[in-house]
């Protein structure tokens, strides 16, 4: 029996990057998903973090222009990755 999985890359567009408010929105969305969510930036020393952990997401310190890889495994993985991608594309609701 195989689990659903999905992965996609998204560029952080908002000027302030993945700061506390944006990270909280991402974590809140990830926690609504039934699947496991992991995040990783394109920096050389980046490690994968739990997308449902505010501390993990903040530790990424993803700046504007960085690429964030969103991976999900489990029920609804594709929808979860898509929704997180939409949140990032909409700059977490910020004007810049």
N, CA, C and O atoms as CSV, one atom per row, in Angstrom:
chain,resi,resn,atom,element,x,y,z
A,1,UNK,N,N,0.849,-1.181,0.000
A,1,UNK,CA,C,0.000,0.000,0.000
A,1,UNK,C,C,0.893,1.244,0.000
A,1,UNK,O,O,1.750,1.402,0.870
A,2,UNK,N,N,0.685,2.115,-0.977
A,2,UNK,CA,C,1.550,3.294,-1.078
A,2,UNK,C,C,0.840,4.542,-0.572
A,2,UNK,O,O,-0.379,4.674,-0.688
A,3,UNK,N,N,1.618,5.442,-0.014
A,3,UNK,CA,C,1.093,6.715,0.464
A,3,UNK,C,C,1.167,7.738,-0.644
A,3,UNK,O,O,2.063,7.698,-1.487
A,4,UNK,N,N,0.223,8.652,-0.634
A,4,UNK,CA,C,0.265,9.764,-1.573
A,4,UNK,C,C,1.423,10.674,-1.178
A,4,UNK,O,O,1.641,10.933,0.005
A,5,UNK,N,N,2.158,11.155,-2.167
A,5,UNK,CA,C,3.230,12.101,-1.875
A,5,UNK,C,C,3.254,13.179,-2.947
A,5,UNK,O,O,2.816,12.961,-4.077
A,6,UNK,N,N,3.766,14.332,-2.581
A,6,UNK,CA,C,3.877,15.458,-3.505
A,6,UNK,C,C,5.034,16.329,-3.057
A,6,UNK,O,O,5.347,16.414,-1.869
A,7,UNK,N,N,5.663,16.973,-4.028
A,7,UNK,CA,C,6.769,17.882,-3.723
A,7,UNK,C,C,6.806,18.954,-4.794
A,7,UNK,O,O,6.590,18.676,-5.973
A,8,UNK,N,N,7.080,20.171,-4.380
A,8,UNK,CA,C,7.198,21.271,-5.328
A,8,UNK,C,C,8.088,22.349,-4.740
A,8,UNK,O,O,8.263,22.439,-3.525
A,9,UNK,N,N,8.647,23.167,-5.623
A,9,UNK,CA,C,9.503,24.276,-5.201
A,9,UNK,C,C,8.775,25.595,-5.433
A,9,UNK,O,O,8.104,25.783,-6.448
A,10,UNK,N,N,8.921,26.501,-4.473
A,10,UNK,CA,C,8.289,27.814,-4.543
A,10,UNK,C,C,9.303,28.872,-4.131
A,10,UNK,O,O,10.081,28.667,-3.199
A,11,UNK,N,N,9.291,29.990,-4.823
A,11,UNK,CA,C,10.189,31.092,-4.491
A,11,UNK,C,C,9.499,32.024,-3.513
A,11,UNK,O,O,8.356,32.422,-3.734
A,12,UNK,N,N,10.184,32.375,-2.432
A,12,UNK,CA,C,9.654,33.326,-1.456
A,12,UNK,C,C,9.639,34.706,-2.113
A,12,UNK,O,O,10.686,35.220,-2.508
A,13,UNK,N,N,8.456,35.301,-2.228
A,13,UNK,CA,C,8.296,36.556,-2.959
A,13,UNK,C,C,8.192,37.789,-2.069
A,13,UNK,O,O,8.587,38.883,-2.471
A,14,UNK,N,N,7.664,37.615,-0.867
A,14,UNK,CA,C,7.435,38.795,-0.026
A,14,UNK,C,C,8.751,39.372,0.486
A,14,UNK,O,O,9.714,38.647,0.740
A,15,UNK,N,N,8.766,40.682,0.628
A,15,UNK,CA,C,9.982,41.426,0.959
A,15,UNK,C,C,10.621,40.978,2.269
A,15,UNK,O,O,11.846,40.939,2.378
A,16,UNK,N,N,9.809,40.642,3.253
A,16,UNK,CA,C,10.339,40.288,4.572
A,16,UNK,C,C,10.699,38.806,4.696
A,16,UNK,O,O,11.201,38.376,5.734
A,17,UNK,N,N,10.445,38.028,3.647
A,17,UNK,CA,C,10.770,36.610,3.700
A,17,UNK,C,C,9.841,35.849,4.634
A,17,UNK,O,O,8.720,36.281,4.902
A,18,UNK,N,N,10.312,34.730,5.116
A,18,UNK,CA,C,9.505,33.862,5.972
A,18,UNK,C,C,9.685,34.282,7.431
A,18,UNK,O,O,10.281,33.560,8.231
A,19,UNK,N,N,9.156,35.465,7.760
A,19,UNK,CA,C,9.244,36.018,9.114
A,19,UNK,C,C,8.163,35.398,9.995
A,19,UNK,O,O,7.429,34.521,9.540
A,20,UNK,N,N,8.057,35.831,11.223
A,20,UNK,CA,C,7.190,35.178,12.212
A,20,UNK,C,C,5.731,35.081,11.777
A,20,UNK,O,O,5.131,34.012,11.891
A,21,UNK,N,N,5.152,36.160,11.286
A,21,UNK,CA,C,3.731,36.140,10.909
A,21,UNK,C,C,3.511,35.206,9.712
A,21,UNK,O,O,2.567,34.416,9.699
A,22,UNK,N,N,4.390,35.304,8.710
A,22,UNK,CA,C,4.276,34.440,7.533
A,22,UNK,C,C,4.481,32.974,7.921
A,22,UNK,O,O,3.758,32.096,7.448
A,23,UNK,N,N,5.460,32.715,8.774
A,23,UNK,CA,C,5.719,31.348,9.229
A,23,UNK,C,C,4.512,30.796,9.979
A,23,UNK,O,O,4.158,29.629,9.811
A,24,UNK,N,N,3.883,31.620,10.800
A,24,UNK,CA,C,2.707,31.184,11.552
A,24,UNK,C,C,1.568,30.813,10.605
A,24,UNK,O,O,0.861,29.834,10.844
A,25,UNK,N,N,1.385,31.581,9.541
A,25,UNK,CA,C,0.345,31.266,8.557
A,25,UNK,C,C,0.638,29.933,7.873
A,25,UNK,O,O,-0.261,29.113,7.686
A,26,UNK,N,N,1.889,29.724,7.506
A,26,UNK,CA,C,2.276,28.488,6.835
A,26,UNK,C,C,2.063,27.290,7.763
A,26,UNK,O,O,1.515,26.271,7.343
A,27,UNK,N,N,2.488,27.409,9.006
A,27,UNK,CA,C,2.340,26.321,9.980
A,27,UNK,C,C,0.865,26.037,10.242
A,27,UNK,O,O,0.463,24.878,10.343
A,28,UNK,N,N,0.062,27.086,10.353
A,28,UNK,CA,C,-1.372,26.909,10.581
A,28,UNK,C,C,-1.998,26.133,9.418
A,28,UNK,O,O,-2.801,25.226,9.634
A,29,UNK,N,N,-1.632,26.491,8.204
A,29,UNK,CA,C,-2.135,25.785,7.028
A,29,UNK,C,C,-1.649,24.333,7.018
A,29,UNK,O,O,-2.435,23.420,6.768
A,30,UNK,N,N,-0.374,24.119,7.284
A,30,UNK,CA,C,0.188,22.760,7.299
A,30,UNK,C,C,-0.501,21.889,8.347
A,30,UNK,O,O,-0.713,20.698,8.122
A,31,UNK,N,N,-0.848,22.474,9.479
A,31,UNK,CA,C,-1.499,21.711,10.545
A,31,UNK,C,C,-2.930,21.325,10.206
A,31,UNK,O,O,-3.486,20.420,10.829
A,32,UNK,N,N,-3.537,21.995,9.232
A,32,UNK,CA,C,-4.872,21.604,8.778
A,32,UNK,C,C,-4.799,20.388,7.850
A,32,UNK,O,O,-5.810,19.729,7.606
A,33,UNK,N,N,-3.618,20.095,7.341
A,33,UNK,CA,C,-3.420,18.949,6.442
A,33,UNK,C,C,-3.248,17.673,7.263
A,33,UNK,O,O,-2.664,17.695,8.347
A,34,UNK,N,N,-3.757,16.570,6.740
A,34,UNK,CA,C,-3.621,15.287,7.430
A,34,UNK,C,C,-2.281,14.621,7.142
A,34,UNK,O,O,-1.888,13.682,7.835
A,35,UNK,N,N,-1.582,15.105,6.120
A,35,UNK,CA,C,-0.299,14.506,5.727
A,35,UNK,C,C,0.857,15.118,6.521
A,35,UNK,O,O,0.696,16.131,7.202
A,36,UNK,N,N,2.017,14.484,6.418
A,36,UNK,CA,C,3.248,15.037,6.985
A,36,UNK,C,C,3.810,16.050,5.997
A,36,UNK,O,O,3.808,15.809,4.790
A,37,UNK,N,N,4.291,17.179,6.501
A,37,UNK,CA,C,4.810,18.248,5.650
A,37,UNK,C,C,6.237,18.568,6.082
A,37,UNK,O,O,6.497,18.780,7.267
A,38,UNK,N,N,7.157,18.603,5.130
A,38,UNK,CA,C,8.528,19.021,5.417
A,38,UNK,C,C,8.922,20.138,4.465
A,38,UNK,O,O,8.445,20.216,3.334
A,39,UNK,N,N,9.805,21.000,4.952
A,39,UNK,CA,C,10.266,22.162,4.195
A,39,UNK,C,C,11.784,22.197,4.199
A,39,UNK,O,O,12.429,21.760,5.152
A,40,UNK,N,N,12.344,22.725,3.113
A,40,UNK,CA,C,13.799,22.866,3.004
A,40,UNK,C,C,14.075,24.036,2.076
A,40,UNK,O,O,13.397,24.195,1.061
A,41,UNK,N,N,15.063,24.856,2.412
A,41,UNK,CA,C,15.442,25.955,1.522
A,41,UNK,C,C,16.562,25.505,0.595
A,41,UNK,O,O,17.117,24.417,0.745
A,42,UNK,N,N,16.881,26.367,-0.364
A,42,UNK,CA,C,17.933,26.042,-1.332
A,42,UNK,C,C,19.326,26.420,-0.842
A,42,UNK,O,O,20.291,26.308,-1.598
A,43,UNK,N,N,19.454,26.868,0.412
A,43,UNK,CA,C,20.789,27.208,0.913
A,43,UNK,C,C,21.575,25.921,1.179
A,43,UNK,O,O,20.992,24.880,1.483
A,44,UNK,N,N,22.888,26.002,1.063
A,44,UNK,CA,C,23.750,24.823,1.167
A,44,UNK,C,C,23.646,24.100,2.504
A,44,UNK,O,O,23.775,22.877,2.559
A,45,UNK,N,N,23.415,24.845,3.581
A,45,UNK,CA,C,23.405,24.227,4.909
A,45,UNK,C,C,21.995,23.947,5.436
A,45,UNK,O,O,21.823,23.632,6.613
A,46,UNK,N,N,20.999,24.060,4.575
A,46,UNK,CA,C,19.616,23.870,5.004
A,46,UNK,C,C,19.313,22.398,5.261
A,46,UNK,O,O,19.712,21.519,4.498
A,47,UNK,N,N,18.600,22.155,6.351
A,47,UNK,CA,C,18.109,20.822,6.662
A,47,UNK,C,C,16.594,20.840,6.542
A,47,UNK,O,O,15.971,21.892,6.685
A,48,UNK,N,N,16.006,19.695,6.283
A,48,UNK,CA,C,14.551,19.600,6.224
A,48,UNK,C,C,13.975,19.811,7.618
A,48,UNK,O,O,14.516,19.320,8.609
A,49,UNK,N,N,12.874,20.546,7.679
A,49,UNK,CA,C,12.210,20.790,8.960
A,49,UNK,C,C,10.746,20.387,8.854
A,49,UNK,O,O,10.186,20.311,7.760
A,50,UNK,N,N,10.144,20.133,9.992
A,50,UNK,CA,C,8.731,19.810,10.079
A,50,UNK,C,C,7.929,21.072,9.763
A,50,UNK,O,O,8.053,22.078,10.462
A,51,UNK,N,N,7.110,21.021,8.715
A,51,UNK,CA,C,6.307,22.171,8.322
A,51,UNK,C,C,5.187,22.494,9.289
A,51,UNK,O,O,4.525,23.522,9.150
A,52,UNK,N,N,4.966,21.628,10.273
A,52,UNK,CA,C,3.924,21.862,11.268
A,52,UNK,C,C,4.496,22.427,12.563
A,52,UNK,O,O,3.775,22.588,13.548
A,53,UNK,N,N,5.787,22.726,12.560
A,53,UNK,CA,C,6.474,23.250,13.740
A,53,UNK,C,C,6.900,24.696,13.505
A,53,UNK,O,O,7.692,24.969,12.603
A,54,UNK,N,N,6.387,25.613,14.300
A,54,UNK,CA,C,6.739,27.026,14.126
A,54,UNK,C,C,8.235,27.235,14.326
A,54,UNK,O,O,8.847,28.023,13.605
A,55,UNK,N,N,8.827,26.549,15.281
A,55,UNK,CA,C,10.263,26.715,15.517
A,55,UNK,C,C,11.073,26.213,14.325
A,55,UNK,O,O,12.042,26.850,13.911
A,56,UNK,N,N,10.676,25.078,13.781
A,56,UNK,CA,C,11.371,24.544,12.619
A,56,UNK,C,C,11.295,25.479,11.429
A,56,UNK,O,O,12.299,25.731,10.761
A,57,UNK,N,N,10.107,25.993,11.165
A,57,UNK,CA,C,9.910,26.885,10.017
A,57,UNK,C,C,10.693,28.180,10.214
A,57,UNK,O,O,11.302,28.677,9.268
A,58,UNK,N,N,10.686,28.728,11.416
A,58,UNK,CA,C,11.450,29.956,11.677
A,58,UNK,C,C,12.949,29.720,11.523
A,58,UNK,O,O,13.675,30.611,11.083
A,59,UNK,N,N,13.418,28.522,11.884
A,59,UNK,CA,C,14.848,28.219,11.766
A,59,UNK,C,C,15.323,28.223,10.314
A,59,UNK,O,O,16.517,28.383,10.061
A,60,UNK,N,N,14.417,28.052,9.365
A,60,UNK,CA,C,14.805,28.103,7.954
A,60,UNK,C,C,15.318,29.485,7.563
A,60,UNK,O,O,16.186,29.616,6.700
A,61,UNK,N,N,14.765,30.520,8.213
A,61,UNK,CA,C,15.158,31.908,7.930
A,61,UNK,C,C,15.167,32.186,6.427
A,61,UNK,O,O,16.105,32.788,5.906
A,62,UNK,N,N,14.117,31.744,5.738
A,62,UNK,CA,C,14.034,31.906,4.286
A,62,UNK,C,C,13.806,33.369,3.923
A,62,UNK,O,O,12.833,33.983,4.361
A,63,UNK,N,N,14.700,33.914,3.129
A,63,UNK,CA,C,14.638,35.312,2.710
A,63,UNK,C,C,13.950,35.428,1.348
A,63,UNK,O,O,13.756,34.438,0.642
A,64,UNK,N,N,13.589,36.657,1.003
A,64,UNK,CA,C,13.002,36.922,-0.307
A,64,UNK,C,C,13.942,36.396,-1.397
A,64,UNK,O,O,15.150,36.625,-1.350
A,65,UNK,N,N,13.380,35.700,-2.365
A,65,UNK,CA,C,14.161,35.163,-3.465
A,65,UNK,C,C,14.656,33.743,-3.257
A,65,UNK,O,O,15.076,33.088,-4.210
A,66,UNK,N,N,14.610,33.255,-2.015
A,66,UNK,CA,C,15.044,31.875,-1.766
A,66,UNK,C,C,13.978,30.900,-2.240
A,66,UNK,O,O,12.785,31.204,-2.233
A,67,UNK,N,N,14.429,29.729,-2.649
A,67,UNK,CA,C,13.521,28.675,-3.090
A,67,UNK,C,C,13.247,27.743,-1.912
A,67,UNK,O,O,14.165,27.271,-1.242
A,68,UNK,N,N,11.960,27.494,-1.681
A,68,UNK,CA,C,11.521,26.622,-0.599
A,68,UNK,C,C,10.941,25.356,-1.222
A,68,UNK,O,O,10.008,25.425,-2.022
A,69,UNK,N,N,11.491,24.209,-0.857
A,69,UNK,CA,C,10.949,22.931,-1.318
A,69,UNK,C,C,9.949,22.449,-0.283
A,69,UNK,O,O,10.285,22.276,0.889
A,70,UNK,N,N,8.716,22.234,-0.726
A,70,UNK,CA,C,7.641,21.758,0.141
A,70,UNK,C,C,7.351,20.313,-0.249
A,70,UNK,O,O,7.023,20.023,-1.400
A,71,UNK,N,N,7.476,19.414,0.718
A,71,UNK,CA,C,7.214,17.989,0.487
A,71,UNK,C,C,6.120,17.535,1.443
A,71,UNK,O,O,6.069,17.959,2.597
A,72,UNK,N,N,5.246,16.668,0.945
A,72,UNK,CA,C,4.179,16.137,1.789
A,72,UNK,C,C,3.986,14.660,1.471
A,72,UNK,O,O,4.094,14.235,0.320
A,73,UNK,N,N,3.698,13.887,2.518
A,73,UNK,CA,C,3.441,12.456,2.373
A,73,UNK,C,C,2.227,12.114,3.221
A,73,UNK,O,O,2.173,12.435,4.409
A,74,UNK,N,N,1.257,11.461,2.600
A,74,UNK,CA,C,0.066,11.048,3.317
A,74,UNK,C,C,-1.187,11.543,2.628
A,74,UNK,O,O,-1.125,12.079,1.521
A,75,UNK,N,N,-2.331,11.365,3.282
A,75,UNK,CA,C,-3.606,11.749,2.682
A,75,UNK,C,C,-3.650,13.242,2.336
A,75,UNK,O,O,-3.328,14.087,3.172
A,76,UNK,N,N,-4.046,13.556,1.110
A,76,UNK,CA,C,-4.189,14.948,0.699
A,76,UNK,C,C,-2.883,15.668,0.439
A,76,UNK,O,O,-2.852,16.898,0.442
A,77,UNK,N,N,-1.802,14.934,0.213
A,77,UNK,CA,C,-0.478,15.551,0.053
A,77,UNK,C,C,-0.445,16.569,-1.083
A,77,UNK,O,O,0.078,17.670,-0.910
A,78,UNK,N,N,-0.994,16.215,-2.233
A,78,UNK,CA,C,-0.946,17.121,-3.390
A,78,UNK,C,C,-1.708,18.412,-3.110
A,78,UNK,O,O,-1.235,19.499,-3.443
A,79,UNK,N,N,-2.884,18.295,-2.499
A,79,UNK,CA,C,-3.670,19.490,-2.174
A,79,UNK,C,C,-2.945,20.361,-1.166
A,79,UNK,O,O,-2.958,21.587,-1.277
A,80,UNK,N,N,-2.316,19.741,-0.190
A,80,UNK,CA,C,-1.594,20.488,0.836
A,80,UNK,C,C,-0.439,21.277,0.223
A,80,UNK,O,O,-0.273,22.461,0.515
A,81,UNK,N,N,0.356,20.628,-0.624
A,81,UNK,CA,C,1.478,21.313,-1.278
A,81,UNK,C,C,0.957,22.457,-2.144
A,81,UNK,O,O,1.536,23.543,-2.160
A,82,UNK,N,N,-0.141,22.210,-2.865
A,82,UNK,CA,C,-0.723,23.258,-3.711
A,82,UNK,C,C,-1.175,24.457,-2.877
A,82,UNK,O,O,-0.910,25.601,-3.247
A,83,UNK,N,N,-1.851,24.207,-1.763
A,83,UNK,CA,C,-2.342,25.295,-0.911
A,83,UNK,C,C,-1.187,26.091,-0.302
A,83,UNK,O,O,-1.257,27.317,-0.228
A,84,UNK,N,N,-0.145,25.419,0.128
A,84,UNK,CA,C,1.026,26.122,0.660
A,84,UNK,C,C,1.665,26.958,-0.443
A,84,UNK,O,O,2.087,28.090,-0.205
A,85,UNK,N,N,1.736,26.400,-1.643
A,85,UNK,CA,C,2.267,27.150,-2.783
A,85,UNK,C,C,1.466,28.404,-3.077
A,85,UNK,O,O,2.037,29.446,-3.400
A,86,UNK,N,N,0.142,28.314,-2.967
A,86,UNK,CA,C,-0.715,29.483,-3.181
A,86,UNK,C,C,-0.460,30.540,-2.113
A,86,UNK,O,O,-0.415,31.732,-2.418
A,87,UNK,N,N,-0.295,30.117,-0.875
A,87,UNK,CA,C,0.002,31.050,0.213
A,87,UNK,C,C,1.306,31.789,-0.058
A,87,UNK,O,O,1.384,33.003,0.129
A,88,UNK,N,N,2.326,31.064,-0.496
A,88,UNK,CA,C,3.622,31.672,-0.806
A,88,UNK,C,C,3.493,32.607,-2.001
A,88,UNK,O,O,4.028,33.716,-1.981
A,89,UNK,N,N,2.783,32.166,-3.050
A,89,UNK,CA,C,2.605,32.983,-4.257
A,89,UNK,C,C,1.857,34.277,-3.955
A,89,UNK,O,O,2.088,35.299,-4.602
A,90,UNK,N,N,0.963,34.231,-2.973
A,90,UNK,CA,C,0.206,35.426,-2.570
A,90,UNK,C,C,0.961,36.254,-1.538
A,90,UNK,O,O,0.379,37.131,-0.899
A,91,UNK,N,N,2.247,35.983,-1.374
A,91,UNK,CA,C,3.123,36.721,-0.457
A,91,UNK,C,C,2.564,36.750,0.971
A,91,UNK,O,O,2.712,37.741,1.687
A,92,UNK,N,N,1.925,35.659,1.369
A,92,UNK,CA,C,1.377,35.547,2.727
A,92,UNK,C,C,0.407,36.689,3.030
A,92,UNK,O,O,0.244,37.076,4.187
A,93,UNK,N,N,-0.237,37.229,1.990
A,93,UNK,CA,C,-1.203,38.304,2.154
A,93,UNK,C,C,-0.585,39.672,2.330
A,93,UNK,O,O,-1.288,40.633,2.642
A,94,UNK,N,N,0.714,39.779,2.135
A,94,UNK,CA,C,1.400,41.064,2.292
A,94,UNK,C,C,1.470,41.798,0.954
A,94,UNK,O,O,1.506,41.171,-0.105
A,95,UNK,N,N,1.489,43.123,1.010
A,95,UNK,CA,C,1.522,43.936,-0.208
A,95,UNK,C,C,2.840,43.777,-0.957
A,95,UNK,O,O,2.863,43.798,-2.188
A,96,UNK,N,N,3.938,43.618,-0.219
A,96,UNK,CA,C,5.252,43.529,-0.869
A,96,UNK,C,C,5.941,42.235,-0.536
A,96,UNK,O,O,7.056,41.992,-0.997
